[in-house]
Amino acid sequence: MILKAGSASTTISGGDALSALLSKRKYVSSSVLRFSQSGRAGAGGAFFVSASKNSRPLSGVVFEPFVEVKKELDLVPSVHNQSLARQKFADECEAALNEQINVEYNVSYVYHALYAYFDRDNVALKGFAKFFKESSLEEREHAEKLMEYQNKRGGRVKLQAISMPLTEFDHPEKGDALYAMELVLSLERLTNEKLLNLHRVAAQNDDPQMTDFIEGEFLTEQVEAIKKISEYVAQLRRVGKGHGVWHFDQMLLEDAVAVA
């Protein structure tokens, strides 16, 4: 039998000698052994053993799952009304999420009021009404997404009071269409500030999972929404309060896309 490790080779005539050799740590701790047999069946033959060195040093750290999990097992709550899923989720992050939920619901409520205003028979701008109705639904979905994440992290959703929005949106100089869209732009910019503050709270509490959630689900979308509403405001300023508003309304009616 032939044993080859690196540049050295050894011939071993019996299986006992091979077992004795492989039992030594220096041959098995940092090598990968490969076996092949040569010779005809029944003619004895020989085994060829090659050892390829692993260039990366071993860390010497052995993962002991039942030892390391004991600390986490001791932290699992036994009280009935405590979350079992909560881990590294600060109280400040929980409170900030509840505040953002309230922001989203308040904005949704304002957009719903705008929908009701533009849907009146004496206003009759159906494109604006459709746009604001879809935007209200979008903001409510944002609130629900935050609520789902709160529950996922083991927090507690605490809904707060929603302020009563305006019911009249006409403006003597700007008109109702431009005034309403400028109001929406201000609300979207304010929402962006609130989201950035939420992200800041997560970062200060060393919560990469929450920062990733906010970045992936909200921040990029919010920037796109601000850009779109800014363009709407610029266009409405160009058309004034007259016939151009009707044409703008028809555009919204045909391809209305909700505020993100």
LOLUM-83840 format. One record per residue (C-alpha): residue number from 1; residue in three letters; x, y, z. Coordinates in steps of 0.001 Angstrom, whole numbers. Layout:
BEGIN
@pos:NUM, code:ALA, xx:X, yy:Y, zz:Z
...
END
This chain:
BEGIN
@pos:1, code:MET, xx:0, yy:0, zz:0
@pos:2, code:ILE, xx:1240, yy:3472, zz:-878
@pos:3, code:LEU, xx:556, yy:6597, zz:1253
@pos:4, code:LYS, xx:1371, yy:9964, zz:-262
@pos:5, code:ALA, xx:1087, yy:13200, zz:1723
@pos:6, code:GLY, xx:2484, yy:16320, zz:60
@pos:7, code:SER, xx:5751, yy:15334, zz:-1561
@pos:8, code:ALA, xx:6262, yy:12223, zz:540
@pos:9, code:SER, xx:4969, yy:8726, zz:-221
@pos:10, code:THR, xx:4805, yy:5585, zz:1872
@pos:11, code:THR, xx:4128, yy:1961, zz:990
@pos:12, code:ILE, xx:2115, yy:29, zz:3536
@pos:13, code:SER, xx:1570, yy:-3642, zz:3150
@pos:14, code:GLY, xx:-1345, yy:-4179, zz:5452
@pos:15, code:GLY, xx:-4588, yy:-2588, zz:6606
@pos:16, code:ASP, xx:-3466, yy:-2513, zz:10267
@pos:17, code:ALA, xx:-463, yy:-385, zz:9414
@pos:18, code:LEU, xx:-2682, yy:2020, zz:7447
@pos:19, code:SER, xx:-5056, yy:2377, zz:10377
@pos:20, code:ALA, xx:-2174, yy:3065, zz:12712
@pos:21, code:LEU, xx:-792, yy:5712, zz:10404
@pos:22, code:LEU, xx:-4133, yy:7494, zz:9883
@pos:23, code:SER, xx:-4740, yy:7610, zz:13606
@pos:24, code:LYS, xx:-1985, yy:10177, zz:13952
@pos:25, code:ARG, xx:-3419, yy:13717, zz:14134
@pos:26, code:LYS, xx:-800, yy:15268, zz:11886
@pos:27, code:TYR, xx:-2111, yy:13257, zz:8927
@pos:28, code:VAL, xx:-5826, yy:13832, zz:9363
@pos:29, code:SER, xx:-6303, yy:17199, zz:11050
@pos:30, code:SER, xx:-5355, yy:19409, zz:8113
@pos:31, code:SER, xx:-5441, yy:17113, zz:5084
@pos:32, code:VAL, xx:-7999, yy:15683, zz:2701
@pos:33, code:LEU, xx:-7307, yy:11996, zz:2007
@pos:34, code:ARG, xx:-8188, yy:10327, zz:-1281
@pos:35, code:PHE, xx:-8089, yy:6559, zz:-1809
@pos:36, code:SER, xx:-7702, yy:4574, zz:-5039
@pos:37, code:GLN, xx:-6938, yy:898, zz:-5655
@pos:38, code:SER, xx:-4716, yy:-537, zz:-8370
@pos:39, code:GLY, xx:-4180, yy:-4114, zz:-9466
@pos:40, code:ARG, xx:-6393, yy:-6958, zz:-10587
@pos:41, code:ALA, xx:-9214, yy:-8311, zz:-8497
@pos:42, code:GLY, xx:-7999, yy:-11059, zz:-6233
@pos:43, code:ALA, xx:-4324, yy:-10257, zz:-6886
@pos:44, code:GLY, xx:-3786, yy:-8221, zz:-3776
@pos:45, code:GLY, xx:-3159, yy:-4850, zz:-5394
@pos:46, code:ALA, xx:-2300, yy:-1674, zz:-3542
@pos:47, code:PHE, xx:-4109, yy:1390, zz:-2200
@pos:48, code:PHE, xx:-2887, yy:4847, zz:-3184
@pos:49, code:VAL, xx:-3553, yy:7511, zz:-562
@pos:50, code:SER, xx:-2935, yy:11173, zz:-1358
@pos:51, code:ALA, xx:-3286, yy:14050, zz:1061
@pos:52, code:SER, xx:-4053, yy:17540, zz:-278
@pos:53, code:LYS, xx:-3243, yy:20300, zz:2162
@pos:54, code:ASN, xx:-5857, yy:22906, zz:3159
@pos:55, code:SER, xx:-4163, yy:26297, zz:2827
@pos:56, code:ARG, xx:-6549, yy:27986, zz:5301
@pos:57, code:PRO, xx:-5686, yy:27520, zz:8981
@pos:58, code:LEU, xx:-8294, yy:25991, zz:11237
@pos:59, code:SER, xx:-9809, yy:28367, zz:13803
@pos:60, code:GLY, xx:-10031, yy:25716, zz:16465
@pos:61, code:VAL, xx:-13532, yy:26953, zz:17422
@pos:62, code:VAL, xx:-16081, yy:24171, zz:17655
@pos:63, code:PHE, xx:-19775, yy:25067, zz:17419
@pos:64, code:GLU, xx:-21630, yy:23582, zz:20365
@pos:65, code:PRO, xx:-25333, yy:24248, zz:19598
@pos:66, code:PHE, xx:-26767, yy:22859, zz:22815
@pos:67, code:VAL, xx:-24274, yy:24812, zz:24881
@pos:68, code:GLU, xx:-24628, yy:28123, zz:23038
@pos:69, code:VAL, xx:-28419, yy:27976, zz:22759
@pos:70, code:LYS, xx:-28804, yy:27642, zz:26521
@pos:71, code:LYS, xx:-28379, yy:31391, zz:26997
@pos:72, code:GLU, xx:-31131, yy:32112, zz:24450
@pos:73, code:LEU, xx:-33317, yy:29399, zz:25930
@pos:74, code:ASP, xx:-33134, yy:31101, zz:29305
@pos:75, code:LEU, xx:-34307, yy:34350, zz:27677
@pos:76, code:VAL, xx:-37489, yy:32871, zz:26181
@pos:77, code:PRO, xx:-40358, yy:34480, zz:28135
@pos:78, code:SER, xx:-42538, yy:32227, zz:30221
@pos:79, code:VAL, xx:-45160, yy:34899, zz:30962
@pos:80, code:HIS, xx:-48292, yy:34407, zz:28866
@pos:81, code:ASN, xx:-48686, yy:37968, zz:27511
@pos:82, code:GLN, xx:-45034, yy:38507, zz:26531
@pos:83, code:SER, xx:-43844, yy:38137, zz:22938
@pos:84, code:LEU, xx:-41843, yy:35026, zz:22101
@pos:85, code:ALA, xx:-40483, yy:36527, zz:18873
@pos:86, code:ARG, xx:-38984, yy:39708, zz:20322
@pos:87, code:GLN, xx:-35191, yy:39885, zz:20067
@pos:88, code:LYS, xx:-32925, yy:42940, zz:20116
@pos:89, code:PHE, xx:-35913, yy:45237, zz:19555
@pos:90, code:ALA, xx:-35631, yy:48431, zz:21596
@pos:91, code:ASP, xx:-38599, yy:50122, zz:23256
@pos:92, code:GLU, xx:-37674, yy:53340, zz:21443
@pos:93, code:CYS, xx:-37990, yy:51572, zz:18083
@pos:94, code:GLU, xx:-41368, yy:50177, zz:19093
@pos:95, code:ALA, xx:-42628, yy:53646, zz:20061
@pos:96, code:ALA, xx:-41277, yy:55230, zz:16863
@pos:97, code:LEU, xx:-43075, yy:52638, zz:14739
@pos:98, code:ASN, xx:-46369, yy:53416, zz:16473
@pos:99, code:GLU, xx:-45837, yy:57121, zz:15805
@pos:100, code:GLN, xx:-45216, yy:56446, zz:12112
@pos:101, code:ILE, xx:-48358, yy:54324, zz:11930
@pos:102, code:ASN, xx:-50281, yy:57336, zz:13204
@pos:103, code:VAL, xx:-48625, yy:59584, zz:10609
@pos:104, code:GLU, xx:-49652, yy:57271, zz:7769
@pos:105, code:TYR, xx:-53250, yy:57048, zz:8999
@pos:106, code:ASN, xx:-53509, yy:60832, zz:9367
@pos:107, code:VAL, xx:-52215, yy:61410, zz:5841
@pos:108, code:SER, xx:-54616, yy:58764, zz:4553
@pos:109, code:TYR, xx:-57483, yy:60585, zz:6280
@pos:110, code:VAL, xx:-56556, yy:63905, zz:4634
@pos:111, code:TYR, xx:-56409, yy:62268, zz:1206
@pos:112, code:HIS, xx:-59807, yy:60704, zz:1825
@pos:113, code:ALA, xx:-61200, yy:64149, zz:2626
@pos:114, code:LEU, xx:-59705, yy:65451, zz:-628
@pos:115, code:TYR, xx:-61381, yy:62593, zz:-2488
@pos:116, code:ALA, xx:-64751, yy:63521, zz:-984
@pos:117, code:TYR, xx:-64284, yy:67201, zz:-1898
@pos:118, code:PHE, xx:-63386, yy:66658, zz:-5556
@pos:119, code:ASP, xx:-66173, yy:64091, zz:-5936
@pos:120, code:ARG, xx:-68852, yy:66702, zz:-5116
@pos:121, code:ASP, xx:-71377, yy:67480, zz:-7841
@pos:122, code:ASN, xx:-70444, yy:71181, zz:-7829
@pos:123, code:VAL, xx:-66690, yy:70441, zz:-8082
@pos:124, code:ALA, xx:-66857, yy:67408, zz:-10362
@pos:125, code:LEU, xx:-63167, yy:66778, zz:-10963
@pos:126, code:LYS, xx:-63349, yy:62996, zz:-11192
@pos:127, code:GLY, xx:-59679, yy:62557, zz:-12029
@pos:128, code:PHE, xx:-58604, yy:64337, zz:-8843
@pos:129, code:ALA, xx:-61186, yy:62353, zz:-6868
@pos:130, code:LYS, xx:-59842, yy:59070, zz:-8229
@pos:131, code:PHE, xx:-56241, yy:60096, zz:-7588
@pos:132, code:PHE, xx:-56867, yy:61041, zz:-3959
@pos:133, code:LYS, xx:-58988, yy:57970, zz:-3249
@pos:134, code:GLU, xx:-56198, yy:55689, zz:-4473
@pos:135, code:SER, xx:-53645, yy:57734, zz:-2550
@pos:136, code:SER, xx:-55664, yy:57374, zz:646
@pos:137, code:LEU, xx:-55734, yy:53615, zz:198
@pos:138, code:GLU, xx:-51984, yy:53579, zz:-445
@pos:139, code:GLU, xx:-51237, yy:55419, zz:2803
@pos:140, code:ARG, xx:-53496, yy:53082, zz:4760
@pos:141, code:GLU, xx:-51601, yy:50131, zz:3297
@pos:142, code:HIS, xx:-48382, yy:51748, zz:4494
@pos:143, code:ALA, xx:-49815, yy:51919, zz:8008
@pos:144, code:GLU, xx:-50831, yy:48266, zz:7851
@pos:145, code:LYS, xx:-47370, yy:47291, zz:6612
@pos:146, code:LEU, xx:-45841, yy:49038, zz:9624
@pos:147, code:MET, xx:-48317, yy:47285, zz:11911
@pos:148, code:GLU, xx:-47377, yy:43907, zz:10457
@pos:149, code:TYR, xx:-43693, yy:44643, zz:11011
@pos:150, code:GLN, xx:-44371, yy:45761, zz:14578
@pos:151, code:ASN, xx:-46035, yy:42427, zz:15289
@pos:152, code:LYS, xx:-43293, yy:40532, zz:13477
@pos:153, code:ARG, xx:-40643, yy:42008, zz:15787
@pos:154, code:GLY, xx:-42676, yy:41319, zz:18896
@pos:155, code:GLY, xx:-43807, yy:44886, zz:19531
@pos:156, code:ARG, xx:-47295, yy:46061, zz:20412
@pos:157, code:VAL, xx:-49363, yy:48167, zz:18039
@pos:158, code:LYS, xx:-50904, yy:51150, zz:19826
@pos:159, code:LEU, xx:-53196, yy:53161, zz:17575
@pos:160, code:GLN, xx:-53505, yy:56837, zz:18399
@pos:161, code:ALA, xx:-56114, yy:59494, zz:17690
@pos:162, code:ILE, xx:-56501, yy:60808, zz:14139
@pos:163, code:SER, xx:-57002, yy:64537, zz:13627
@pos:164, code:MET, xx:-60082, yy:65741, zz:11777
@pos:165, code:PRO, xx:-59035, yy:66994, zz:8313
@pos:166, code:LEU, xx:-60318, yy:70015, zz:6434
@pos:167, code:THR, xx:-63461, yy:69729, zz:4364
@pos:168, code:GLU, xx:-63019, yy:72787, zz:2105
@pos:169, code:PHE, xx:-60026, yy:73135, zz:-204
@pos:170, code:ASP, xx:-60883, yy:76039, zz:-2472
@pos:171, code:HIS, xx:-58381, yy:78908, zz:-2594
@pos:172, code:PRO, xx:-59283, yy:82382, zz:-3919
@pos:173, code:GLU, xx:-55949, yy:82876, zz:-5710
@pos:174, code:LYS, xx:-54644, yy:79385, zz:-6506
@pos:175, code:GLY, xx:-57891, yy:77524, zz:-6978
@pos:176, code:ASP, xx:-58740, yy:74184, zz:-5409
@pos:177, code:ALA, xx:-56691, yy:71941, zz:-7724
@pos:178, code:LEU, xx:-53337, yy:73680, zz:-7230
@pos:179, code:TYR, xx:-53952, yy:74297, zz:-3535
@pos:180, code:ALA, xx:-54787, yy:70631, zz:-2956
@pos:181, code:MET, xx:-51713, yy:69405, zz:-4832
@pos:182, code:GLU, xx:-49425, yy:71790, zz:-2940
@pos:183, code:LEU, xx:-50942, yy:70468, zz:284
@pos:184, code:VAL, xx:-50178, yy:66917, zz:-846
@pos:185, code:LEU, xx:-46582, yy:67857, zz:-1658
@pos:186, code:SER, xx:-46165, yy:69330, zz:1822
@pos:187, code:LEU, xx:-47606, yy:66187, zz:3414
@pos:188, code:GLU, xx:-45314, yy:63916, zz:1393
@pos:189, code:ARG, xx:-42262, yy:65955, zz:2370
@pos:190, code:LEU, xx:-43365, yy:65833, zz:6008
@pos:191, code:THR, xx:-43870, yy:62058, zz:5776
@pos:192, code:ASN, xx:-40372, yy:61736, zz:4360
@pos:193, code:GLU, xx:-38979, yy:63630, zz:7351
@pos:194, code:LYS, xx:-40847, yy:61305, zz:9703
@pos:195, code:LEU, xx:-39504, yy:58231, zz:7896
@pos:196, code:LEU, xx:-35948, yy:59552, zz:8069
@pos:197, code:ASN, xx:-36393, yy:60088, zz:11797
@pos:198, code:LEU, xx:-37710, yy:56529, zz:12134
@pos:199, code:HIS, xx:-34623, yy:55276, zz:10295
@pos:200, code:ARG, xx:-32428, yy:57379, zz:12596
@pos:201, code:VAL, xx:-34005, yy:55835, zz:15692
@pos:202, code:ALA, xx:-33385, yy:52343, zz:14328
@pos:203, code:ALA, xx:-29745, yy:53178, zz:13540
@pos:204, code:GLN, xx:-29143, yy:54712, zz:16977
@pos:205, code:ASN, xx:-30459, yy:51531, zz:18594
@pos:206, code:ASP, xx:-28238, yy:49333, zz:16396
@pos:207, code:ASP, xx:-31163, yy:47620, zz:14665
@pos:208, code:PRO, xx:-30004, yy:46722, zz:11118
@pos:209, code:GLN, xx:-33143, yy:44682, zz:10450
@pos:210, code:MET, xx:-35385, yy:47686, zz:11036
@pos:211, code:THR, xx:-33198, yy:50046, zz:9001
@pos:212, code:ASP, xx:-33237, yy:47556, zz:6122
@pos:213, code:PHE, xx:-37035, yy:47342, zz:6335
@pos:214, code:ILE, xx:-37469, yy:51128, zz:6214
@pos:215, code:GLU, xx:-35001, yy:51544, zz:3361
@pos:216, code:GLY, xx:-36460, yy:48739, zz:1281
@pos:217, code:GLU, xx:-40156, yy:49431, zz:1816
@pos:218, code:PHE, xx:-40454, yy:53208, zz:2234
@pos:219, code:LEU, xx:-37544, yy:55566, zz:1586
@pos:220, code:THR, xx:-36996, yy:55004, zz:-2139
@pos:221, code:GLU, xx:-40727, yy:55033, zz:-2793
@pos:222, code:GLN, xx:-41103, yy:58276, zz:-850
@pos:223, code:VAL, xx:-38487, yy:60079, zz:-2937
@pos:224, code:GLU, xx:-40275, yy:58989, zz:-6115
@pos:225, code:ALA, xx:-43598, yy:60256, zz:-4744
@pos:226, code:ILE, xx:-42154, yy:63679, zz:-3935
@pos:227, code:LYS, xx:-40724, yy:63953, zz:-7451
@pos:228, code:LYS, xx:-44061, yy:63051, zz:-9050
@pos:229, code:ILE, xx:-46130, yy:65473, zz:-6952
@pos:230, code:SER, xx:-43585, yy:68238, zz:-7562
@pos:231, code:GLU, xx:-44149, yy:67798, zz:-11292
@pos:232, code:TYR, xx:-47926, yy:67943, zz:-10793
@pos:233, code:VAL, xx:-47598, yy:71199, zz:-8857
@pos:234, code:ALA, xx:-45389, yy:72708, zz:-11572
@pos:235, code:GLN, xx:-47864, yy:71716, zz:-14293
@pos:236, code:LEU, xx:-50876, yy:73086, zz:-12409
@pos:237, code:ARG, xx:-49070, yy:76383, zz:-11868
@pos:238, code:ARG, xx:-48665, yy:76619, zz:-15624
@pos:239, code:VAL, xx:-52289, yy:75920, zz:-16515
@pos:240, code:GLY, xx:-53796, yy:78288, zz:-13932
@pos:241, code:LYS, xx:-57370, yy:78013, zz:-12659
@pos:242, code:GLY, xx:-59201, yy:77843, zz:-15958
@pos:243, code:HIS, xx:-59770, yy:75288, zz:-18686
@pos:244, code:GLY, xx:-56335, yy:73739, zz:-18161
@pos:245, code:VAL, xx:-57469, yy:72261, zz:-14839
@pos:246, code:TRP, xx:-60123, yy:70234, zz:-16664
@pos:247, code:HIS, xx:-57512, yy:68841, zz:-19066
@pos:248, code:PHE, xx:-55248, yy:67974, zz:-16134
@pos:249, code:ASP, xx:-58188, yy:66257, zz:-14456
@pos:250, code:GLN, xx:-58782, yy:64169, zz:-17576
@pos:251, code:MET, xx:-55141, yy:63092, zz:-17517
@pos:252, code:LEU, xx:-55521, yy:61921, zz:-13919
@pos:253, code:LEU, xx:-58757, yy:60164, zz:-14772
@pos:254, code:GLU, xx:-57135, yy:58172, zz:-17562
@pos:255, code:ASP, xx:-53920, yy:57126, zz:-15859
@pos:256, code:ALA, xx:-54178, yy:58114, zz:-12222
@pos:257, code:VAL, xx:-51386, yy:56679, zz:-10123
@pos:258, code:ALA, xx:-51686, yy:56994, zz:-6380
@pos:259, code:VAL, xx:-49195, yy:58870, zz:-4272
@pos:260, code:ALA, xx:-46641, yy:56356, zz:-3051
END
